[in-house]
Amino acid sequence: MSGAISTAALPAVRRPTNLWLDAWRRLRRNKLAIVGMVLIGLLVLMAVFAEQLAPYDPYQQWLALRKAPPSREHLLGMDEVGRDVLSRVIFGSRVSLQVGVLSVLGAIVAGTLIGALAGYFGGWFDQLVMRLMDIMLAFPSLLLALTIVTVLGPGLLNMLYAIAIISVPTYARLVRASVLSVKEEDYVLAARAVGCSPARILFADILPNCLTPIIVQGTLGIGTAVLDAAALGFLGLGAQPPTPEWGTMLGRAQQVFFSAPHIGIFPGLAILLSVLGFNLLGDGLRDALDPRLKD
């Protein structure tokens, strides 16, 4: 009888896994998420290389070509004062991306700090902070943003502040819930038992394990911020003319929409595709980072 052991009888050895590598593999298999990544990639390229991609100066006017339809020289036509629509849409991607990313980053920083402190320390501080967040969430987000911009005054920077402020409660409540579920884990209790400071436990042990929901919500939040910025611009409270911003372009186009619909259609499509890209990627990240999913 041979002393050799059949390898077929041995259990299969599973390769070591990594959360982020597994998430990337799942994300690559999600076709809708890939479409979202492509749309966001195009938006980023437009914003970064706007000077090279735009065929004309977005502020240059040809008064004789006001409201001219799309042509070989001006692919998306001319706006109501004779500016190239394609160039303004390309430069508008820079404004929308800046507002979306910066407002969400500000909201994440503030919301994470507020939610982490409230969830970790609890007590009266937690109750006070969460009731304030509940009050903010009780108002429609766009109405609250309108109020803030009205108080601060119209403008691109004030619009960014307003969108960041109205987004803080979402991240605060999200991080608080994550901290409440993580702070009772064994490794946190062990760190507390050996005398680690609350700051070290919170920022080194707890928050790194709360990143997944923040990443997903942040990606979805950028799309929402782009849409909110367009809404404020449409109402004349965001970026002021002649700054090329999609919402502002839509707001001015409504006056001439029936005589020159191309002036409003193309900025509207840009908003639609940008928000769609972030939503598709956010949904894909939510599925890819779900620890309950296995390959």
LUMLOMAR-419799 format. One record per atom (N, C-alpha, C, CB): x, y, z. Coordinates in steps of 0.001 Angstrom, whole numbers, plus 500000, padded with zeros to 6 digits. Glycine has a CB too. Example, Ala and Ser with C-alpha at 12.3 -4.5 7.8 and 13.67 -1.06 7.14 Angstrom:
BEGIN
513190494310507800 512300495500507800 513200496700507800 511308495527509046 512850497750507080 513670498940507140 512900500030507870 514084499402505725 
END
This chain:
BEGIN
500857498794500000 500000500000500000 500881501239500000 499037500015501238 500619502178499072 501476503364498953 501250504291500138 501201504114497626 502372504904500579 502280505842501718 501904507237501284 503595505893502469 501771507441499984 501442508780499487 499997509135499830 501666508864497961 499785510358500136 498450510849500482 497860511553499269 498500511809501713 496690511154498895 496053511770497731 495734513239498007 494768511007497352 496180514092497078 495917515529497247 494451515868497062 496748516336496267 493715514952496406 492287515226496204 491513515193497505 491691514226495235 492105514445498511 491406514343499791 491636515538500688 491829513102500506 492614516389500324 492922517548501159 491913518652500898 494356518054500895 491528519380501936 490586520485501728 491243521609500936 490068521020503078 490450522274500129 490983523388499346 491391524523500277 489944523882498310 492552525073500012 493073526171500823 492636527483500188 494633526099500948 491920528263500920 491417529545500412 492495530602500534 490145529986501172 492681531312499459 493698532354499475 493339533448500480 493869532954498074 494355534075501100 494065535179502006 493317536284501268 495364535729502626 492339536855501932 491528537890501293 491803539237501931 490033537549501388 491503540262501169 491645541629501624 490368542368501258 492905542314501001 489823543118502208 488540543773501994 488547544634500740 488178544618503197 489604545439500566 489629546380499460 489860545680498130 490697547422499687 490708544641498112 490924543894496878 489667543132496475 492101542926497038 489006542526497454 487752541830497166 486696542816496652 487236541102498429 486651544007497257 485685545013496824 485978545462495388 485707546225497779 487256545631495064 487628546042493706 487246544970492683 489138546332493629 487433543693493038 487055542622492122 485545542602491893 487525541268492663 484776542805492964 483329542838492804 482882544057492013 482649542824494159 483563545190492249 483198546419491550 483446546292490050 483981547606492115 484539545648489667 484860545483488255 483829544633487524 486230544863488105 483153543755488255 482151542888487630 480774543555487552 482043541579488401 480644544732488157 479382545466488137 479399546423486933 479160546251489487 478650546070485890 478694546852484652 478166548266484848 477895546157483565 477129548417485656 476588549759485889 477586550629486640 475273549677486671 478314550027487586 479342550790488296 480454551222487347 479925549961489448 480810550371486406 481824550735485416 481341551897484561 482171549531484526 480057551874484179 479498552994483432 479602554281484259 478024552711483049 479289554189485549 479430555352486421 480861555847486495 478939555023487806 481825554929486583 483230555318486620 483645556017485327 484112554094486862 483145555526484195 483470556160482906 482910557575482847 482916555324481730 481659557751483277 481045559080483263 481798560045484182 479570558991483686 482170559566485367 482919560423486295 484306560727485734 483040559751487687 484928559725485113 486232559952484498 486171561020483424 486765558664483910 485122560984482588 484966562017481560 484755563389482190 483791561678480633 483985563435483276 483759564706483975 485068565263484526 482740564520485116 485877564407485122 487164564845485669 488087565327484558 487834563705486453 488128564609483449 488971565025482327 488530566377481784 488938563975481212 487221566579481663 486717567876481201 487124568990482143 485199567843481064 487038568737483446 487363569773484423 488855570089484435 486915569344485812 489690569060484370 491140569267484461 491697569896483190 491850567941484736 491204569433482043 491769569888480759 490789570790480015 492142568681479875 490049571616480750 489046572476480125 489678573431479113 488295573271481192 490825573995479438 491466574940478516 491851574280477202 492700575549479161 492289573020477275 492710572319476064 491515571777475273 493655571177476424 490426571393475955 489294570770475279 488312571793474713 488573569851476233 488161572924475370 487185573916474911 487668574560473609 486951575001475999 486837574591472576 487274575179471296 487374576700471330 486323574774470197 486664577334472260 486668578798472317 486735579259473769 485413579381471620 487013580528473938 486953581156475255 485488581170475702 487558582614475226 485187580634476900 483769580573477321 483154581944477563 483642579750478584 483947582992477612 483425584337477843 483350585164476557 484288585056478861 483945584675475470 483963585438474223 482576585489473594 484966584829473237 482208586649473095 480882586846472539 480954587146471046 480164587973473270 480023586527470299 479778586870468899 478311587305468816 480094585644467917 478088588603468938 476721589100469039 475898588784467802 476729590588469275 476569588676466655 475837588368465423 475334586927465396 476722588622464213 475876586062466295 475501584646466305 474648584286467516 476745583777466281 474016585271468121 473197584982469295 472110583957468979 472565586267469825 472021582928469863 471029581853469758 471168581019468483 469642582439469819 472336581059467877 472553580275466660 472504578783466990 473912580644466002 471871577964466152 471780576517466426 473132575839466229 470723575856465512 473237574570466655 474495573835466454 474928573837464993 474349572395466942 476230573980464796 476795574021463449 478171573376463474 476878575480462917 478825573331462305 480153572734462227 481162573535463043 480609572639460771 481039574847463057 481983575675463811 481672575675465303 481967577104463283 480415575623465664 479993575636467068 479065574433467266 479269577005467454 479634573337467749 478946572047467744 477658572036468561 479866570988468263 477612572800469657 476410572841470485 475670574165470356 476769572596471935 476045574963469394 475366576223469163 475885577354470035 473907576052469389 475158578455470006 475524579670470738 474413580018471721 475786580855469761 474803580687472821 473784581034473817 473138582366473498 474391581075475215 472383582873474456 471558584052474198 472361585331474011 470592584240475318 473624585341474376 474462586531474153 475640586220473230 474981587078475494 475575585082472523 476580584794471515 477835584121472021 476953586027470851 477743583319473075 478897582569473566 478754581099473188 479045582724475100 479892580445472962 479886579053472530 479396578148473665 481297578624472066 478309577403473437 477709576567474471 478628575419474861 476370576023473998 479285574786473890 480176573670474197 481295574103475134 480764573088472912 481902575239474873 482987575725475726 482484576006477130 483617576987475131 481294576547477244 480759576865478561 480352575602479315 479565577805478432 479850574592478601 479537573323479256 480813572664479772 478800572378478285 481883572711478981 483149572104479402 483702572817480627 484178572141478257 483725574136480620 484221574874481780 483263574760482964 484434576344481420 481982574555482691 481026574373483779 481273573105484568 479629574358483237 481879572088483930 482208570858484659 483188571143485786 482793569806483706 484078572085485577 485052572435486622 484348573024487836 486098573433486082 483406573918487613 482677574541488720 481850573495489470 481763575676488199 481114572676488724 480239571684489358 481047570660490138 479378570978488309 482170570213489583 482987569218490278 483607569809491535 484084568681489352 484066571048491461 484638571694492644 483599571828493745 485203573073492284 482417572288493393 481368572453494398 480983571105494996 480134573134493785 480815570091494138 480415568774494631 481435568157495553 480166567853493486 482698568144495138 483740567485495926 484051568263497197 485011567319495095 484230569573497089 484623570356498262 483509570418499303 485015571767497844 482268570554498863 481165570608499830 481007569276500554 479851570984499127 481162568172499826 481042566858500467 482215566604501403 480961565746499408 483413566991501013 484570566819501906 484378567609503196 485870567264501203 483903568846503070 483645569642504270 482579569016505144 483231571046503891 481509568513504525 480441567870505291 480931566586505954 479245567566504386 481783565828505264 482311564587505848 483176564897507063 483126563794504803 484050565886506954 484933566226508075 484108566669509279 485932567338507670 483188567611509066 482374568109510183 481440567030510717 481559569329509746 480761566321509820 479816565302510253 480487564136510960 479043564795509076 481675563739510468 482402562647511112 482833563029512523 483624562256510280 483340564232512680 483766564685514004 482582564751514971 484444566061513904 481479565337514517 480301565470515377 479735564102515725 479226566330514696 479542563261514709 478958561943514950 479842561047515782 478661561272513655 481175561113515574 482091560276516342 482091560657517819 483502560384515776 482137561947518104 482121562392519496 480794562056520176 482381563897519573 479695562258519446 478385561961520025 478220560474520290 477275562451519104 478646559636519352 478499558201519527 479413557629520594 478756557510518238 480614558172520719 481579557611521666 481277558023523103 482989558044521294 480991559315523307 480800559800524673 479353559668525149 481235561247524767 478385559728524212 476991559527524587 476491560579525571 476815558156525181 475502560204526376 474986561099527411 474302562326526860 476090561522528310 474380563405527633 473691564635527275 474243565234525991 473796565641528403 475547565070525751 476135565626524534 475538564942523300 477675565466524550 475422563628523372 474835562878522267 473392563316522019 474891561372522554 472619563451523066 471226563856522920 471103565256522323 470524563803524266 471935566176522811 471879567552522311 472245567619520833 472816568453523120 473350566981520466 473816567036519081 472825566370518139 475183566372518954 472316565204518507 471394564502517623 470071565235517468 471144563109518140 469627565915518519 468391566690518359 468616567871517413 467883567193519731 469774568471517461 470090569549516508 470124569005515079 471449570211516861 470712567817514913 470741567205513579 469324566875513112 471615565926513584 468475566410514034 467092566097513676 466346567350513216 466364565456514867 466609568473513884 465960569727513491 466372570114512077 466313570858514479 467664569970511758 468138570301510410 467532569357509371 469677570235510350 467410568083509726 466848567116508783 465347567296508596 467137565707509252 464703567995509534 463259568214509417 462919569178508294 462702568739510725 463879570001507889 463652570942506794 464039570293505469 464454572250507014 463287570557504403 463737570110503079 465116570685502784 462727570531501975 466023569859502275 467419570276502121 467554571501501222 468248569131501557 466815571535500125 466934572674499215 466401573947499859 466188572396497908 465323573829500636 464783575002501329 465783575531502347 463454574659502021 466452574629503069 467458575059504034 468639575713503329 467935573872504875 469057575142502187 470152575745501425 469766577130500915 470546574843500248 468526577280500468 468056578591500015 468110579609501146 466627578490499468 467716579183502335 467743580086503487 469164580525503811 467114579413504708 470088579569503800 471483579879504134 472090580823503102 472317578589504225 471849580551501812 472403581408500765 471763582792500809 472197580771499381 470494582851501152 469829584158501263 470462584985502375 468316583981501528 470807584324503482 471439585037504596 472867585449504242 471440584161505862 473626584529503639 475028584799503319 475185585661502075 475775583499503131 474222585588501178 474315586307499917 474646585354498783 475365587413500004 474144585632497572 474400584744496443 475881584740496060 473549585159495242 476316583634495504 477717583518495104 478173582073495170 478607584392495991 479242581784494464 479733580410494375 480222579891495725 480856580323493352 480980580703496451 481523580267497728 480422580065498762 482540581274498237 479478580970498820 478372580825499767 477495579627499425 477528582095499792 477346579349498138 476612578159497730 477326576903498210 476439578127496206 478639576883498121 479422575737498595 479218575542500096 480925575932498277 479279576650500855 479055576567502304 477666576001502610 479216577959502955 476661576491501880 475285576068502153 475106574573501895 474300576871501295 475646574085500792 475504572664500475 476248571805501491 476022572374499057 477404572278501943 478146571532502969 477366571479504275 479524572167503207 476776572590504671 476052572642505948 474840571712505934 475604574082506250 474077571722504836 472867570888504816 473203569400504728 471973571284503640 474455569073504364 474854567662504263 475427567114505560 475871567491503160 475785567979506502 476418567533507744 475563566533508531 476722568729508615 474242566772508730 473461565812509537 473488564384509006 472035566268509617 473508564213507696 473530562865507120 474771562112507568 473476562928505585 475929562761507486 477179562090507861 477306561959509376 478384562855507299 476791562924510104 476853562843511568 476070561633512071 476302564137512207 474869561439511572 474059560303512018 474646558975511536 472618560449511518 475198558978510346 475798557758509809 477005557328510638 476210557966508349 477879558284510942 479086557965511718 478715557600513143 480073559152511714 477744558290513726 477320557960515090 476841556513515171 476204558916515556 476020556096514211 475519554718514219 476666553715514092 474508554509513079 477639554037513256 478782553133513092 479621553066514355 479650553576511918 479827554209514996 480621554235516227 479924553452517335 480871555687516679 478620553587517440 477877552846518468 478007551332518292 476400553242518435 478087550878517044 478201549434516812 479630548934516977 477699549088515422 480610549821516798 482012549395516841 482611549538518236 482835550202515845 482162550507519016 482852550822520267 482741549726521327 482309552100520825 481844548761521132 481734547653522077 482479546402521608 480276547320522307 483225546509520514 484006545366520037 485136545050521018 484581545648518626 485615543812520968 486627543360521928 487908544170521854 486942541904521698 488334544505520630 489609545222520519 489514546633521077 490060545274519067 488313547229521019 488132548559521615 488137548452523131 486814549210521127 487455547449523658 487460547236525105 488865546932525610 486509546095525481 489651546190524831 491026545883525228 491877547144525235 491640544836524288 491701547997524236 492462549249524192 492107550147525369 492205549986522874 490827550146525741 490410550944526887 490977550356528184 488871551022526957 491082549013528249 491577548363529461 493056548629529701 491336546874529383 493829548766528628 495268549012528793 495592550487528952 496029548457527610 494577551327529013 494796552734529322 494974553662528150 495953552850530159 494561553256526948 494660554144525791 493712555335525966 494334553375524481 494134556473525492 493317557677525631 492085557586524740 494137558935525285 491002558287525100 489799558274524252 490081558741522829 488722559152524864 490956559750522684 491262560250521337 491931559177520493 492163561488521415 492870558434521114 493560557376520379 492601556248520009 494726556826521205 491733555872520929 490762554807520658 489809555224519546 489971554455521932 489343556468519626 488349556942518663 488926557060517262 487794558284519101 490100557702517141 490635558004515814 491532556909515249 491400559285515865 492075556049516101 492959554985515601 492277553626515544 494191554887516470 491315553384516412 490695552060516475 489267552017515937 490698551578517888 488492553063516193 487074553031515832 486819553591514433 486262553812516850 487259554830514178 486927555473512909 487443554733511675 487468556859512906 488665554146511699 489084553392510502 488128552259510122 490462552818510724 487379551742511104 486424550674510816 485043551213510446 486307549750512011 484933552530510324 483670553148509917 483771553776508524 483251554211510938 484850553483507805 485098554151506530 484143553713505431 486509553899506093 483744552445505447 482942551927504340 481654552722504110 482602550479504596 480800552921505114 479576553702504859 479863555151504494 478676553665506076 480967555713505012 481306557100504674 481678557204503200 482467557613505559 482461556252502694 482870556268501284 481655556161500373 483855555120500990 480757555238500696 479564555047499864 478694556296499878 478754553831500349 478408556817501079 477550557984501185 478219559210500558 477202558256502653 479536559323500690 480243560442500088 480137560442498575 481689560418500494 480256559266497957 480130559167496501 478733559565496048 480451557744496029 477710559044496733 476343559437496410 476105560918496707 475347558578497193 476766561413497754 476573562799498155 477103563797497148 477223563036499467 478162563429496411 478693564344495399 477652564575494308 480003563786494787 476979563504493882 475923563664492895 474810564567493401 475359562316492512 474414564380494652 473384565237495241 473852566684495324 473001564732496634 475126566892495660 475659568250495757 475682568933494388 477072568225496359 476039568198493344 476013568760491985 474598569184491622 476546567733490951 473621568358491981 472219568677491686 471755569890492497 471315567459491984 472132569952493777 471765571111494599 472406572391494075 472176570883496055 473669572295493650 474346573465493095 473647573944491827 475819573144492800 473222573000490991 472507573376489776 471174574039490111 472278572149488889 470481573534491143 469207574123491535 469390575548492041 468536573269492605 470404575760492865 470659577114493375 471093578042492244 471738577085494481 471914577522491325 472312578337490178 471120578685489297 473369577612489356 470219577732489110 469018577973488309 468187579105488902 468173576695488208 468147579175490240 467369580214490921 468131581532491044 466963579734492300 469362581578490534 470147582810490571 470882583049491866 469271583957490309 470991582019492731 471641582176494028 473013581509494082 470758581608495113 473415580881493011 474715580209492988 475758581064492289 474604578848492297 476512580417491402 477519581148490635 476840582238489812 478322580189489715 477428583428489810 476823584563489132 477406584726487726 477030585845489950 476569585174486777 477063585422485418 478234586410485458 475922585966484509 479214586236484571 479238585325483417 479908583974483705 479950585993482268 480057583581484993 480698582302485315 479951581149484648 480751582091486846 480656580293483910 479981579158483267 479659578059484278 480851578588482135 478415577995484705 477947576975485641 476643576425485108 477769577549487087 476481575110485145 475364574466484459 474014574966484938 475441572979484641 473811575097486237 472528575561486751 472223576985486331 472504575460488252 473223577847486386 473046579232485951 472714579296484467 474307580053486245 473371578443483665 473090578395482230 471639577962481988 474069577427481515 471164576991482769 469770576564482633 468799577681483007 469508575337483503 469132578398484081 468259579477484515 468110580561483469 468775580073485785 469200580902482790 469128581925481750 468472581383480480 470529582455481432 468594580074480257 468046579484479036 466530579403479058 468619578109478826 465915579438480249 464460579290480302 463746580444479605 463995579194481749 464398581597479498 463773582744478860 463694582597477341 464529583999479212 464592581768476790 464638581633475322 464495580168474916 465963582214474760 463928579340475806 463944577905475548 463182577540474275 463356577161476731 462055578162474012 461247577780472858 461847578270471554 459843578314473004 462607579335471590 463237579829470363 464629579230470154 463330581351470399 465291578820471234 466642578230471117 466798577158472189 467767579329471262 466138576001472017 466153574975473075 467535574398473352 465225573856472706 468449574474472404 469778573891472615 470523574576473757 470602573982471335 470185575809474063 470885576536475126 470643575873476482 470427578011475165 469466575289476678 469162574633477945 469327573129477919 467781574957478349 469200572512476741 469255571054476661 470630570525477044 468894570589475256 471684571127476535 473018570564476752 473539570739478180 473984571194475797 473352571881478838 473695571931480267 472857570961481091 473510573346480803 471575570793480722 470738569836481439 471242568415481283 469308569927480957 471675568042480083 472242566713479865 473527566527480662 472510566485478375 474328567572480759 475569567480481535 475269567207483009 476392568776481393 474270567899483562 473871567649484953 473363566224485107 472785568653485404 472520565784484177 471944564442484234 473029563366484235 470994564224483057 473979563466483309 475013562434483198 475959562454484397 475808562622481906 476257563621484926 477146563709486082 476508563071487315 477502565172486369 475266563443487596 474574562880488753 474384561377488572 473210563573488965 474050560963487359 473886559532487077 475182558778487334 473429559316485624 476315559345486920 477601558683487125 477912558460488598 478705559495486494 477717559470489414 478007559328490845 477022558369491515 477958560701491539 475768558385491087 474796557463491684 475103556012491321 473378557822491232 475459555767490072 475796554401489662 477041553896490388 476013554337488145 478055554752490509 479263554345491215 478982554148492699 480371555379491020 478180555007493298 477847554856494706 477098553570494983 477031556027495173 476145553228494113 475423551956494280 476366550772494127 474274551846493260 477289550865493164 478254549788492978 479184549640494165 479061550025491731 479623550750494734 480487550691495918 479744550108497112 481017552087496263 478489550437497241 477694549893498356 477633548366498278 476258550486498344 477430547846497076 477402546388496913 478791545779497065 476821546019495549 479816546454496535 481163545889496553 481754545873497956 482069546670495623 481401546857498777 481981546944500111 481140546254501165 482175548376500490 480069545596500763 479223544865501722 479968543621502184 477842544478501088 480347543549503462 481134542397503932 480368541081503903 481616542651505331 479045541142503749 478256539907503717 478352539208502374 476802540203504034 478855539956501340 478987539344500027 480287538568499943 478923540403498923 480236537397499394 481415536550499223 481573536223497754 481305535254500067 482842536038497343 483118535668495964 482714534216495728 484609535882495629 
END
